[in-house]
Amino acid sequence: MNWTKDPLQTRNAYLNLTKLHGVCDTYIENCYGKMEGGLNGGLPSDRFQID
């Protein structure tokens, strides 16, 4: 199984890497394109791929 996570969300990283024992070895630059509106408006959507 693999999934993506926002590299700036530390609580999510703790869950994915520590509790679920995921392994991150892939960085995906601008995975979903630029974010629309709200807090993340105009920002790139960089993600780590967790396996």
C-alpha positions in Angstrom: 0.0 0.0 0.0 1.2 3.5 -0.6 -0.2 7.0 -0.1 0.9 10.6 0.0 1.3 13.1 2.8 2.0 16.8 3.1 5.7 17.1 4.3 4.8 20.2 6.4 2.2 18.4 8.6 4.2 17.0 11.5 1.3 15.3 13.3 0.4 13.4 10.2 4.0 12.4 9.7 4.1 11.0 13.2 1.1 8.9 12.5 2.3 7.7 9.0 5.9 7.0 9.9 5.8 6.0 13.6 2.4 4.5 14.3 1.8 2.9 10.8 5.5 2.1 10.3 5.5 3.7 6.8 8.7 4.2 4.9 9.3 7.5 2.9 11.8 7.4 0.1 10.0 9.4 -2.6 9.4 13.2 -2.8 6.8 14.3 -5.4 7.1 17.9 -6.3 3.8 19.7 -7.0 1.9 16.4 -6.9 -1.6 17.8 -7.3 -0.8 21.1 -9.0 -1.3 24.5 -7.3 -3.9 24.6 -4.5 -7.0 26.7 -5.0 -8.4 29.2 -2.4 -8.4 29.2 1.3 -5.2 28.9 3.5 -3.2 27.0 0.8 -4.3 29.1 -2.2 -1.6 29.4 -4.9 0.9 27.1 -3.0 2.5 24.0 -4.7 1.3 20.6 -3.5 4.6 18.9 -2.7 4.1 15.5 -1.1 6.0 12.5 0.4 5.0 9.1 -0.9 4.7 6.7 2.1 5.0 2.9 1.5 
